[in-house]
Amino acid sequence: MSYVPLERLIDKSHGSMFKLVMLASKRALELAEGSSKLVEAPQDTKITTLAMLEIAEDKVELGAPKAEAK
């Protein structure tokens, strides 16, 4: 079982737990829909854990907010 310490993740989201949760959930959804893994992990690794591993290894980053079209 993989464990990703919160200390390794919180800095990746600019100190915001909300942004971290949103980033991890978005990436987990992408993985569930068939996106390929960006890190090596055992086959039985849960999707949410895999998403957090990718964030911890800087494979997935928090993007800049999109400007709304008027």
C-alpha positions as CSV (number, residue, x, y, z in Angstrom):
1,M,0.0,0.0,0.0
2,S,1.3,3.4,-0.9
3,Y,1.3,6.4,1.4
4,V,1.9,9.9,0.2
5,P,2.7,12.3,3.1
6,L,0.6,15.5,3.1
7,E,3.8,17.5,3.6
8,R,4.9,16.5,0.1
9,L,1.6,17.4,-1.5
10,I,0.5,20.7,0.2
11,D,3.4,22.7,-1.3
12,K,2.3,21.5,-4.8
13,S,-1.0,23.3,-4.4
14,H,0.4,26.6,-3.2
15,G,-0.5,25.8,0.4
16,S,-4.2,25.3,-0.3
17,M,-5.9,22.0,0.8
18,F,-8.9,22.8,-1.3
19,K,-6.8,23.2,-4.5
20,L,-5.0,20.0,-3.6
21,V,-8.2,18.1,-3.3
22,M,-9.6,19.5,-6.5
23,L,-6.4,18.7,-8.4
24,A,-6.3,15.1,-7.1
25,S,-9.9,14.5,-7.8
26,K,-9.6,15.9,-11.4
27,R,-6.6,13.7,-12.1
28,A,-8.3,10.6,-10.5
29,L,-11.3,11.2,-12.8
30,E,-9.0,11.4,-15.8
31,L,-7.3,8.1,-14.8
32,A,-10.7,6.4,-14.2
33,E,-11.7,7.5,-17.7
34,G,-8.7,5.7,-19.2
35,S,-5.8,8.3,-19.2
36,S,-2.4,6.6,-19.0
37,K,-0.4,6.6,-15.7
38,L,2.5,9.1,-15.5
39,V,4.3,7.2,-12.7
40,E,5.2,3.6,-12.1
41,A,3.0,2.0,-9.5
42,P,1.7,-1.5,-8.7
43,Q,-1.3,-2.7,-10.6
44,D,-3.5,-2.7,-7.5
45,T,-2.8,0.9,-6.6
46,K,-6.0,2.8,-6.1
47,I,-6.8,5.6,-8.6
48,T,-6.8,8.4,-5.9
49,T,-3.5,7.2,-4.5
50,L,-2.0,7.1,-8.0
51,A,-3.2,10.7,-8.6
52,M,-1.5,11.8,-5.4
53,L,1.7,10.0,-6.4
54,E,1.7,11.8,-9.7
55,I,1.2,15.2,-7.9
56,A,4.0,14.4,-5.4
57,E,6.4,13.6,-8.3
58,D,5.5,16.9,-10.2
59,K,3.9,15.0,-13.1
60,V,0.7,16.9,-12.6
61,E,0.6,20.6,-11.7
62,L,-1.9,23.1,-10.7
63,G,-2.8,25.1,-13.8
64,A,-3.5,28.8,-14.1
65,P,-7.2,29.7,-13.9
66,K,-8.9,30.1,-17.2
67,A,-10.2,33.5,-18.1
68,E,-14.0,33.6,-18.6
69,A,-15.3,34.5,-22.1
70,K,-17.6,37.5,-22.2
